[in-house]
Amino acid sequence: MFITFEGPEGSGKTSIANRIIKTLIDKGYDIVHTREPGGTPIAEQIRDVTLDKKNTALDARAEALLIAASRRQHVVEKIRPALAEGKIVICDRYLDSSLAYQGAARGLGIDTVLAINLFAVEDTLPNLTLLFDLEPAIGFERIKANKNREVNRLDLEERNFYIKVRNAYLELSKKYKDRYRIIDASQSFEKVYEDTLKVILEYLPQK
């Protein structure tokens, strides 16, 4: 089972993922928790380049290609071997992030970015995608309030960029409705956690 967590900045998906992982491990599930960009040493080096605040000159196409290259390395080194061993992989961001951020918000075109990424991942696609949906204004307030959060190059974008990201995610949830489940991320942390756990347990074998 390959599960991906998606959502805009400030949606809380990373914090939720961390708690969900602990709960599932406590229940006896064999979990591999990973993230994108990154997940392996080479992929993490590419992450550093794409998210470095100093790299404001990074071209949109170069960004998309770098992230796709990072994803390829991640798939080959970590995701695919874990799935082959029968493990449950939970990934904080995956291919849909590229479609929303580079495809829609950067204006490269969702189909163009999809083609690049299908070349990168081949047939390694999620069984379940959880979209932590949130109004951009709420996300910005949460980011400002969280002093411990990593500030990266994407945080320098204007609010309109994140409106495009959110709209793209909602369109993707319709296009890929068989694997998408939407979580209302504006709720309390506890409620978001409960909703997320309920959905995931529907897809996993009972323990």
Beta strands, then each sheet from edge to edge (+ up, - down):
strand 1: 2-6
strand 2: 31-35
strand 3: 88-92
strand 4: 128-133
strand 5: 180-184
sheet 1: 2+ 3+ 1+ 4+ 5+
end
